[in-house]
């Protein structure tokens, strides 16, 4: 039994690559204390394709390496993304209603990043640009925009294509 088919590996590669490209295209707003990482919109993909949780982790890791983050930030930030992806994938299996699936599935990348990234940044860089609670609110806002505004569009478009059975494009 193959764990990763050619289609899954291709999806993973495309997802990781898109994460990097979407982060770098809007680089000034995708890194730093105040950030809206548009690529986080891809974090709803594990609702449909669980294997993309790994791809999101790889994309986050490579993006953080390219943008010059400290190694601890690169590693832990990627782990947070992976854990959020795993929980999102579990929601994809457990919940059938699309609106509820998007709402609940999006909570993991939004909340885990909002509460954990400021702690990672404090450890890595010695201080926060703002008080912890303010930093949490800023990351929460940026994540919410990326995951729910951008991610919902990505999710609905991808789900529609998958449901239509676009062979070679999705499966």
LINBEL-V116464 format. One record per run of one state. SS is the DSSP state (alpha for helix, beta for strand, coil for the rest). FROM is the first residue (numbers start at 0). TO is the last residue. Records with the same first field share a line. If there is no record, write none. Layout:
SS=FROM-TO ; FROM-TO
This chain:
coil=0-4 ; 25-25 ; 30-36 ; 47-50 ; 66-69 ; 94-96 ; 125-130 ; 163-170
alpha=5-24 ; 26-29 ; 37-46 ; 51-65 ; 70-93 ; 97-124 ; 131-162
